[in-house]
Amino acid sequence: MNSAFFSPTAGSISRRALLRGAGVALSLPLLEAMTPAFATAADSAATKSPRRMLAIETNMGILPQHFFPEQAGKDYQLTPYLEILKDFRNDLTVFSGVSHPDVDGGHQAETAFLTAAPHPGGGAFKNTISLDQAAAERIGALSRFPSFTLAVGHGGPYTLSFTRSGVAIPAERSPSALYRRMFVQGTSQEIDSRVEDFAGWPERARLRKQQRETLAARPWPA
């Protein structure tokens, strides 16, 4: 993957072009690179919240016959793996037949999951920028943190994220450390405000719903 792929153009980049260039089977949101470079301020203001991208790798793999549907199109029959996502089937796309032909080396291939760098098991292997970091370069400034690199259930040094020069970005494994990074910054008042905002949103959502229901049930004068 090279930097030219993410250069702004006067046109737009389709989702298919992005997936073909990246070589990764992901369900992606609309990224900034997919919109015209000379979009107006009104177009930008129409986006209410920043788009996020999430990449998850299951290092033990999956059973393809229980994941990929046999039928094409949106009316496919759900497989056992996809059955748990049935409430979201209209919001996701399943891609099959997408692979990294030159990514080999057994478990060493995990390091090239988001980079597609060839032959990760070879002695002369050099990685390149991962897809999440390429996205962070383009849209990371729209959110408080450009990216998070996290890991669970795996011992030793492990990461899916790499810089443009191929340097591994260490993954965070500690929930408490992630919490401190997200909330324990600034003055004590700012910290309390962030924690209360994070912890209290379910109650606020319940109260807003209750208020809407009360207003809807209130008799209004003719």
LINDANOR-V130345 format. One record per pair of residues at least 24 apart in sequence whose ideal C-beta (glycine too) atoms are under 7 Angstrom apart, sorted by the first residue. I is the first residue (numbers start at 0). J is the second residue. Records with the same first field share a line. If there is no record, write none. Layout:
# LINDANOR-V130345
I->J + J
This chain:
# LINDANOR-V130345
0->114 + 115 + 127 + 128 + 133
5->32 + 133 + 136 + 137
7->36
8->36
9->35 + 36 + 37
10->35
11->35
18->94
21->130
22->99 + 115
23->113 + 130
24->94 + 97
25->54
26->91 + 92
27->52
28->52
30->134 + 137 + 138
31->137 + 138
32->137
49->138 + 141 + 142
50->138
52->131 + 134
54->113 + 130 + 131 + 159
56->109 + 112 + 159
58->109 + 153
67->93 + 95
68->93
112->159
113->159
114->161
125->165
126->161 + 165
127->161 + 165
128->161 + 162 + 163
129->159 + 160 + 161
131->160
132->160 + 161 + 162
